[in-house]
Amino acid sequence: MTEQHKKQISKFLSLILRHQPEKIGLTLDENGWAKVNDILEKSTLSFTNEELVEVVKTNDKQRFALNDDRTKIRANQGHSLKTVDLDLKPEIPPNFLYHGTVAKFMSEIRLQGLKKMRRQHVHLSVDRDTAAKVGSRRGKPVILAVRALDMHNKGQRFYKSENGVWLTEQVAPEFIHFKEQV
């Protein structure tokens, strides 16, 4: 399978598992799981079960998870669907987490902090390199350091997705260090 085909499958899976399952008439359960056979049958893109498994295994961000018998798949986070509950348990975050963005959003972030926008959570990384990769998708990245443990100690809940992305409802500006630029 070519890298281009892998990328197409990954984008397709992101679309239908995180945002628009109805686009192919797919049904997700309350925890975001879809039947692999339904995806293969209804897909507008041609790929095999083996190719799907390879995309899940080799995805650099581990965006997707298969259940133990590989009959179901879901996105690990990033849903805009309000009906999906990933059944995440609150966890205590490290002192700092990081968020990658670009300069054009900085004035709004300085005023309002980080907001989940159309997603269920704000996404934070455990290291600067990952945050830089995320931010670089839209241009030259700006890396924000978030005082996550301080937020937690003031009552903010944090969750850690299966692929290691930290999630929270919002990040107020007073918990953000605005000094870092890559």
N, C-alpha and C positions, 0 to 999 in steps of 0.2 A: 504494500500500500504506500502511495506517495505521501510526502509531508503535506502537500496541498489537499489531498483527499482527507487526511486526518483532521486538518484544520477545518474543512467544510463540515465534517461530521461533528466536531466539537462545537462549532458555532450553531449548528442545527440543534444539537442536544441542549445547549444553553438556552436557545430560544424557546423550545417546547417544554423543558423541565423547569425553567425559572420564570418565564414570562407569559407564553401563549400556547398552552397545551391544546386549546380549542382550534388552533390553526390547522391541526391535522385530525381533529376529533378525538384527542387523547384525554383520558381521565386520570388524574392523579389522586391518590388517597390522601387522607388528612395529614399525613407525614411527608407528602411529596413524592411518594413512590409511584412509578408507572411500570406496567408489565413490559418486559423487553420485547415479547412477541408482538404486542400491540404497536410498539414503535416501529419494529421491522416491517409489519404489514401496512401501516398507515403512512409511513415516511414518504415524503416527496423527493428524498435523496436516496440513491441506491447504495446500500452497504449491508454487509453480512453480520451475523452474530459475532463471529471471530473478530471482525474489524471493529465493532463496537467495544468489545472487551479490550482490544489493544488500545483504543483511544482512552478508555477509562484508566487503564494501567499506566500509560505513558504520558498522560496530560501533566504538563509541568506544574500546574497549580492544583492538581488533584481536585478538579471541580466536581467530579461525579463519584458516586459510590454504587456498587452492586451489592445486593444481598448475598448471603452465604451460598445459595444454590444458583446464583446468577440469573434468576428469573425476573428480578425487579431492579430498577435503576432509579436514582434520584440525584438532584444537584445538592451539593453539600451546603451551599449558602447562596445568597445573591438573589433571592426570589423577590419579585415585585407582586406576586400573588399573595393576597392577605389571607387566603384560606389554607395556606400551608403552614403547619406547625412542625418544625424539625425536632421537637421534643428535646431541646437543649437544656441542660442543667446549669444553673449559675456556678461560676468558678471565680476564684480569686486571681486577678491578673497580676502580671509582673509590675514592677515600679513604673516602667515606661513601655508604651506601645507606639507604633509609628503609622503615619498616614501619608500616602503619596498623592499629590495634587499638582496643579500648575498655577503659575502666577496670576492668570486672569480670574481665578476664584478667590484669591487671597483677601481682597477687601471685604467681601461678603463673609468669609470665614472669620476674619478679625472681629466683625460685628456680631455674627450669629453663631459662631462655632461650626462644628461639623454636624450636618443633619443627614438623616437617612435618605432623604429625597423620595424616590419612588420605590426604594427597597424596604425591607423589613428592619434593617439594621445599618449602622455605620460599620464599615469594615476597617480593621486595624491589623497591622503586621507586627510580629515579634522582633523583626530586625529592619534596619534601614535599607538594606539591599532589596528586599522584597517590596518595600514601600516605594523605592525608586523605580522598580520595574512597573509597578502599578501606575505611578504618576507619569512615566515616560510614554504611556499609550496616547497621551494627549499633547505631548510636547516636552519641553525641558522640565524635569520634575523638581518640585519643591517638597522637601520632607519635613513633616510636622511631628514633633515629639509630644506625646500625650501623657500626662501624669495619671496613668490608669489606676494605680493603687490608691492615690489620693481620692480619685473619683469614687472608687469602690468604698473607701472608708467613709465617704459622705453619703452612701446609700445607693449609688449607681450600680446596676447589675451588669455583669459581663458574662459572655458565653464564649465557648471555644468550639468551633465547628470541627467536623471530622478531619478536615484537611489543615487544621491548625490556624485558621483565620479567627481572630478575636472579633466579637460582635458586641455592640451596645446600642442603645436607643439614640443617643446624641452625645456630643462632647461640647460643653460650654467653653467659650473662649478663654476663661481664666485657667483652664487646665491644659492649654496648648502653649508650647514653646515655638515661637515664630521665627527663630534664628537660622534654621538650617536650609541651605539650598545646595543642590547637587551641581 
